Amino acid sequence: MTNSRPGKGNLSFRTFLQSESSGGIILMVTAVLAILVANSPLHLVYSTVLHAHIGPLSLQHWINDALMAVFFLMVGLEIKREMTDGQLSTWPRRILPGVAALFGMAVPALIYIFINRDHPEVLRGWAIPSATDIAFALGVLSLLGPRVPVSLKIFLAALAIIDDLGAVVVIAVFYTSGLSIPDLIAAAFVIGALLVLNRGGVRSLWPYLLLGVVLWVFVFRSGVHATLAGVILALCVPIQRTPGLPEAKGDVSPLHRLEQALHNPVAFFIVPIFGFANAGVSLIGVDPAVFVAPATLGVAAGLFAGKMIGVFGAVFVLVKTNIVDLPADATWRQVFGVSILCGIGFTMSLFIGLLAFDDPIVQEEVKIGILMGSLLSGLVGYAILATAPMLPRRKAA
């Protein structure tokens, strides 16, 4: 049952698309800036600052483990909202982006595995090209303005949200090691307390946030990646209206309030900071062979070719078998262009790459592969969409 008034869901989702697009453009700028700094006389300062310790962790670890937990909290809130009362609230709405996301994750992973089949030391990175960066991809779409129908923007955003859910599951299942049972038990008690708050009708956000910090500490110590605490917390935040309040006030649930409060800090601060801290690939003295290393090629080909084949192939089969319709006002060429844009896998791909490998050399190969695949996907996808004929927009009834 939806918690929104008629038409409000579409309005809020369009607002979401606009903010994600703006955040994507800022992310592009910070990524380019990181690469420029890493290849300038400031590269030693860049590296030294990131590895400087603040308390028990380096600055880079605080960014990747703590700040990104807030990013994953935002991801979890978006997933829960869209699954409950948004664009993914019904099965007909989930079929097209859901199946496209599934094949858009599987095909890149298979391509990576195929390219690295004789290199078992880097097979652990199979999930790196499976992720789509929603902010970056929507940022590219925003540059095209009205040349891309809103239905395709909604399709891309919904696909990326489901993609994020898949990435969370992959991280939890495949990139967890050295588990601490006592800390896992403690984390389970904290989750139980969060659920009691939810079931007890507590609508204030502070108890959830304070317990979320405690949960982060136990998850961090448990061996499960600390960022997953953000997703767990998001799933425990209530999305129901406050009973007994007028609609104007009760319409804003705790989940919606928290999501609104976090969206700008995450889009305009946390994600760009993460991008700046992790996209700085130094090419000073790099062996040209790194550009054709198995890990580099696996990631780049997985993102560009894998996403294109997986997403477009899934849409083609579903539409041609009359299971779903093509997104409104969209042409096959536009769908193909958006499928290629799904190969922009910046934030989540970088994150999974850091989890998959400790070897700095392999990490550099992965980063170069992500940059190559994402840049190629962005440029080719943009070119196809910019030159695609547009269908006349349907008039509203």
N, C-alpha and C positions, 0 to 999 in steps of 0.2 A: 504493500500500500504506500503510495507516495505521500511525502510530507510537504509537498510544494503545491502552491496554487497553480492553476492552469497557466501554462506559458512561462512560469518562473524558471522551471528546470532548463529550458532552452536558453533563456537569458543568462542564467548563471554559467551554463556551459560555454556560451560564447565569450563571456567575461574571462573564464578560465583559459580559453584558447588565446585570447588577446594577451593575457599576462604571460602565458607560456611563450608566446612568440617574442615578446619583448625580452624575457629572460634568456631566450635562445640567442638573440642578437648580442646581448651582453656577454654570454658564454663564448660566442665566436671571438669577440674582441679580446677577452681574457686569455683564451687559448692561444691566439696569435701572439699576444704580448708575452706569454710564458715561453713560447718557442724563441722569440726574439731575444728575451733576457738570457735564456739558457745558451744562446749562441753568440753572446756579446761578452765584453770584458767583465760584466757583472755575474757571469755564470758561477764563479766560486762563491760570491756572496749569496746568490740564490740557493746554492746547495747547502752552504753552511747554516743559513738561517733556518731552512727546512729541517735540518738534522739537529738543531739546537734543542736541548732538553728543557722542558718546563715541568718541573715536578718529576713524576715517574715516566713520562712519555715525551718523545720528541714532538716538535711543532707539527710535523707531517702526520704523526700518529694521532695527535689530538684532532686534526682536521679529518683524517680518514675514519677514525673510530668514534669520535664524539660528535663533531659537527655533522657527519654523514648519518649519524643515528637520527638527527632531527630531519634530515632529508628523507630517510626511510619512514619516519613518522608521518611525514607529509604524503609519501607514496601510499602508505597504509590507509590514511584518511581518504585519499582520492579513490582507492580501490573500493573501500567499504561504502562510500557515498554513491559511487556509480553503480555498484552492485545492488544497493538497497533502493535508491530512489532516483537514479540518474539514467544515463544513456545505456547502461548495461543491466537495467533492472528487470528485464524480461528476456526469456530465452530467444524469441525472434530477433531481438536486438543484439544478443550475444553471439549468434551463430556466425555472421560474416567476420567481424573483427576477431572473434575467438578462434575460429579455424585458421584464419589468416595468420594470427599470432603464433598458433601452434606450429604450423608448417614454416613460418618465418623464423622460428627458433630451431626447429629440427634440421632443416636443410643446411643452414650455415654451419651447424655443429658437425654434420656429416661431411661437408666439404673440408672443414678443418682436419677432421680425423683422416680423411682420404689423403690429403696432402702430407700429413705427418705420420702416416702409417708405418714408416720405417724409422721414426724418431720418437721412441717411447718416452724419452726424457721430457718432451714438451706436449705429450698428449693430454696432460692435465688441464691444458688451456682450452679444451674443446668448447666450453661454454662462452668464451670471450666474445665471439662474433654473433652470439644469439640475441644480444640486447639492442633495442632501439632507443635512441635518446630523444624523448618527446620534445624537450625544449629546443634542441638544436634543429630537429626536423620541422617543427612548427615555425621556428625562426626563419628558415628558408622559405616556407610557404607564405609567410607574411610579406616577404619581399615581392611576391607575385600578385598580391592584392586580390582583386575580384576575378582574376584569371582562373582561380581555383574555387570550385563551388564549396559552400559551407559543408555540404554533406561529406565531402572527401576529407575536410579538416577534422570533422567529428569522427569519421572512420579511422583516420590516422591516430587521433588522440585516444580513442577507445582501444585500438590495437596496441598502442604503446603502454596503456595502463595494464592490460592483460599480460603483455610482455613483461612488465615490471613484476607482476605477481609471479610469473614463471621464474624470473630471475631470483626472486626471494626464495622460492622453493629450492632452486638449484643451489644457491648459496648455503641454505640450511642443511641440505642433504649431502652435497658433494664437497663442500669447502669447510668442513668442521673436523677438528682433530684434537687429540689430547684432552678428552672431556674430564671435567671435575664433577663427580657425582654430588658431593655436598653442595657445591655452588648451584648445580642444576636443581637440586631439591629446594634450596633457598629461593631460587628464581620461581619455581613452581608455586611456593607459598605466596610470593608477591603477586603472581598472576591470579591466584585464588582471591587475594584481597581486592584486586582490581575488579574481578567479576562480581564480588560481593557488593562493591560500590555501585556497579552498573545495575545489578538486580535490585539493589536497595533504593534505586531512584535518585542517587546523588547526582546533581546537575552542575555543581561547582567544579571547575577544571583543576583547581589547585591540588586536591587530594590525588587525582590521577597523575598529575605532573610530578608531584613529590615521590609517589610510588614508582613512577617511570624512571626517575633518577636512580633509585635503589635497584630497580630491575636491571638498568644498564650496568651497574657495578657488578652484580652477580653474573649476568650473562657474559660480560667482559672477562671475568675470572673463570668462567666455566669451560671455555674453549670454543663455544659457539660464537660466531662473530657478533660483536657488541651491537652492530647496527640493527640486527634483527629485533633487539629490544624495542626499537622504534615502531616496527610493524606490529608487534604484539600489543604494545600500548595503544596504538591506533584502533585495533580491533576491539579493545575494551571500552573505548570512549562511546558514550551513548549517542545515538543518532535520533532518538525519539524526541518529540516536542515535550516541553514541560507541562504536565497535566494541570488544567485549571487556569492557565494563563490565557489572555486574549491572543488571537491568532497572530497579531502583528509582533508580539514578543515571543510567544511559544513557537513560532515558525522557525526560529533560530535555535537549533539544537546545540548541545555542547560540541558535537563533532563539527558542525558548520562554523561555530564560533572559533574553534581552535584552527580549523583549516584556513579561515579568513585571516586569522592573526599570523599564521605561519607562511602564507603563500608568498608574500613579497620578500620577507627575509630569506626564504629558501631560494627563490628564483633569482633575486638580485644580489645576494650576499654569499650564502653557503655554497651553492653550486658553482658560481664563478670562482670562489676561493679554492674549492676543490680542483676545478679545472686548472687554475693558475699553479697550484701546488704539484699537480701530477702530469700536466701536458708538456712540461718543459723538457723536451728531448734535445740533448746537446749533440750536434753533428760534428763538433770539433774533434778532428782526429779519428772519426768513425770509419771503420773499414767498409767500403762500398758493398761488400758481401752481405752486410746486415740487411740490405734491401731485398735480397733474394733468399734470406734464411727461411727455413721451413715454417717457423712460428710466424714470421712476418707475412709470408705469402698466405699461410693458412687463415690468419685473421683478416687480411685485406680481401682475399677472395671470398671468404665466408660472408663478410659484410656486404660487399658489392654484388657478387653473383648469387650468393646464398639467399639473402633477403629478397632480392628481385625474383628469383625462381620460386621460392617458398610462398611469398605473399601473393604475387600475381597469379601463380599456378592455382593456389587455393581459391582465389576470387573467381578465376576463369571457370574452374570445375563447378563451383557452387552456383554460379549464374547460369552456365550452359545446361546444368541439370535441373534448372528451375526450382532450386531449393531456396534461393534468395534472389532479389532483384539487384541490379547495379545501383550504386548510390545515386540519388536524385541529381539530375542535371550534369552528370559526369559521363565522359566518353571513355572508351577503352584505353586510349592513349594517355588520358589523364590518370586513370587508375594505374597504368604501367609506370608513369612518372612518380606517383606517390609510392608505389612499391619499391622503386629504386631509392627514394628518400629514406625508406625504412632502414637502409644500410648505414645511416649515420648513427653510429653506436658509441658515442663519446663517453658520457659520464659513467653509465653502468658497466660498459666494456672495460674502461680503465679500472674501475673498482674490482671487477672480477679478475682482471689481469694481476692486480696487486695481491689478491688472495691466492691465485693459482701458483705464482712463482716468487721465490725469495731471491733467486739469482739476478743480480742487477743487469747482467748482459741480456738475459732472456726478457726481463722487464722492458728494456730499451727496445728489443725487437718487437715486443707486443705493442708498445706505444707507437712505434713507427707504423706497424701494420694497421692499428686503429686509425691513425691520422691519414694513411694512404687510402684505406677503404672508405672512411667517412668523407674525405675530401672528394674522392671520385664519385661517390654516391650523391653528394650534395651538388656537384657541378653538373653531372649527367642528368640527374633528376630535375634540377632547375631548368636546364636547357630544353628537356622534353616538354615540361609543363609550360614554359614560356612560349613555345612555338606550337602548342596544341590548339586546334580549333575549339572554340567555345560553343556549347549548345545554348539556345535562347533559354533564359531563366523562366521557370514556371511561375505563373501568376498565382498569388495567394487566393484561396477561395473566399 
